[in-house]
């Protein structure tokens, strides 16, 4: 019975700790990403198009 108790303790402390820590880290990351999203599709597409145009202009000017 002692081995079973040790495995259970390992599961609760190590495995559950890793899973809970990973979940907390991903939750914090999601909060940061969520705060950068504004929700405007038109704005996002406009910024993407401006980025592509600037990239093309930069490549044309360099080469």
N, C-alpha and C positions, 0 to 999 in steps of 0.2 A: 504494500500500500504506500510505502514511502516514495517509491519511484513515481507513482501516479501523482502524488502531491507535488513533487518537484516539477514534473511536466506541467501540471496545472498552474503552478506559480510562474514558471517560465512563460507560459502562454499569456497569462494575465499581465505580467510586468513587461516582457520584452516584445512579444508579438503585438499585443494590444497597444503598447506604448508607441511602437513604430507606426502602426496603422492610424492611431489617433494623432500623432505628430504630423504625418503626411497629410491627413485630412485638414488639420489646422493650417498647415503651410499653403495648401491649395486654396483654402478659403480666403486666406489673406491675399494671395496672388489674384484671385478672382475679384476681390474687392478693389484692388488697384486697377485692374483692367476695366472693370465696370465704371470706375470714376473717369476714365479717359474716353468712354463712349458717350457720344452726344445724342445718338439716335436718329440723326438726319441722314438719310440715304443720299439725298442730293448733294449735301455738303461733302460727304465722303467720296462720292464719285467725282465731284469737282476737284477736290484735293488730289485724288489719284490721277486725274487727267493733267492737272498742272504739274505734278511730279513727273509724269511720263514726258510731257513737253520739255520740261527743264532738263531731263536726262538726255533726250534726243538732241537738244540744243548744245548741251555740254559735249556730247560725243562728236557732233558735227564740228564744233569749234576746236576740239583737240586734234581730231584726225583730219 
